[in-house]
Amino acid sequence: MSDQAIEDQVSRAELERRWSACRAVMQADGLDALVALADNDYLGGAVKWLSDVSAFLYPKAVVLFSDAMTIIDHGPLEGGRALDGSSLAYPGANALRTTAEFASVSYTRSYSAALAASALKEKACRRVGLSGMDSMPHGFIRHLREAMPEATFVDASEAIDGLKARKSAEEIGLLRRATLIQDQIFERVLPQIKPGMRQSDVVALARYESSRFGSEQGVFLCRAAPLGKPTPVARGPHFDRRVLQAGDYFSLLIENNAPSGFYAELGRTVVLGRAPQPLLEAFEIARAAQADMAASLTPGIACSDVYARHADFMRSRGQQAGRRISAHGQGYDLVERPLLREDETMQVADGMFFAIHPSASLSDHTAFICDNYLVCEGGGWMHETPKRVFEIA
């Protein structure tokens, strides 16, 4: 293992902190075990947070007990082995169980649940918390209940989401590295962009530079339009074949994870030429909205109240507040709680790490900005990329 990999890996002490916090929740709620499940590392952060290893393509589950931990991973049917907690691949785990389950093969969707139920039965569990219960496949929940009719399964998402949302000092250090990497990716990609490239070429450049820093996954977007026309809504890569022309402008989004697994998000508006005044004014509205939202992030305030203030700010500038999402937490999930939105129930707390990305439009010119903001003493904006419209001659 390289020194870089060691530097980007969370310490055993940090993992112990997480397990201890979860076990305190379990004790308070009378839970005999906690189960987390994921099949990807974009939105499977609870598994990564508990095990320090992401799910990749196939289901992976963590079953945490008061005195042990079982990992269920992709591998041979009925495979596995005893562990002593010191494995680098499965830190803290006392047992590994493997199976071959595929989301595209419906009859396998109970296989991971069968192994989880077996582990829970061995510990005679009667009350089990499920992290991300409503996101778990129907087959997983159904099999758990059928295999353990005497047990009660409860949604533990609220408590675990709250633990993940408040970052420790070590996690904050890793998030600072993640944002620095994105600043460097942007700095490397921008000079390479020129008319005649496809949007997909810009995305490929950003993805390549990201991989050079050791990133595993990410969302990279380039959405372009001629000046005077709004940029299109972000969609999948099959919409990226448009060829950039002189005089176009575009939004460039870099939302990848660092080698540590933590996601951050950087976005700017770029022009292939000179930026017209309506675009500069729209960008200033978006930048001011971003700053105003950050200024609202004081510990104890309801996230829904932050959104309400943001909506008022946007209306006062002749804009609509984003009805999808204008800001959200990040960590091991590309999007995690809390959302700064009207339906969020969390309050802002120290240690929360947000991506704030409002947009504004004037005279059919759409401006976009995105940066990460850390709520804590000594926190604030995490990116160093200047907050301006970038012009490429």
Secondary structure as UniProt FT lines:
FT   HELIX           3..8
FT   HELIX           12..29
FT   STRAND          33..38
FT   HELIX           45..51
FT   STRAND          60..65
FT   STRAND          69..74
FT   TURN            77..78
FT   STRAND          79..82
FT   TURN            91..92
FT   STRAND          95..99
FT   TURN            103..104
FT   HELIX           106..108
FT   TURN            109..110
FT   HELIX           111..122
FT   TURN            123..124
FT   STRAND          127..131
FT   HELIX           133..135
FT   HELIX           138..147
FT   TURN            149..150
FT   STRAND          152..155
FT   HELIX           157..165
FT   HELIX           169..189
FT   HELIX           190..192
FT   TURN            195..196
FT   HELIX           199..212
FT   TURN            213..214
FT   STRAND          218..226
FT   TURN            227..228
FT   HELIX           237..239
FT   TURN            246..247
FT   STRAND          248..257
FT   TURN            259..260
FT   STRAND          266..271
FT   HELIX           277..295
FT   TURN            299..300
FT   HELIX           303..316
FT   TURN            317..318
FT   STRAND          327..329
FT   STRAND          336..339
FT   TURN            342..343
FT   TURN            350..351
FT   STRAND          353..356
FT   STRAND          359..362
FT   TURN            363..364
FT   STRAND          365..368
FT   STRAND          370..374
FT   TURN            377..378
FT   STRAND          380..381
FT   STRAND          390..391
//
